[in-house]
Amino acid sequence: QVQLVESGGGLVQAGGSLRLSCAASGRTFSSYAMGWFRQAPGKEREFVAAISRSGGNTLYADSVKGRFTISRDNAKNTVYLQMNSLKPEDMAVYYCAADPVLNRDYKRIASWGQGTQVTVSS
């Protein structure tokens, strides 16, 4: 099992940027594909972005493509989500996720962080 701790959330104006970080500990970080999901109040958790174990492959939700970038540093056991051109509809709790395989389905994710709030003011 891997333990995940997110940081970097906060309040930002629409059009602004934030970078989320997720530090992992426990089993070998590079054994896991990593992802970011988000959940707004009253809504189902949704996929945002994912990155393969080596970092060579990435996936994005259509709603964030071109604005968000996922990356990882296996030497630092950390995955990042750079969020640019933020919109009010991006406001949610963002969760870091780890799984042996790259996938978009939150129901199949093996490990979760505790979440970090992102608030976007219009």
Secondary structure, 3 states (H helix, E strand, C coil): CEEEEEECCEEEECCCCEEEEEEEEECCHHHCEEEEEEECCCCCCEEEEEECCCCCCEEECCCCCCCEEEEEECCCCEEEEEECCCCHHHCEEEEEEEECCCCCCHHHCCEECCCEEEEEEC
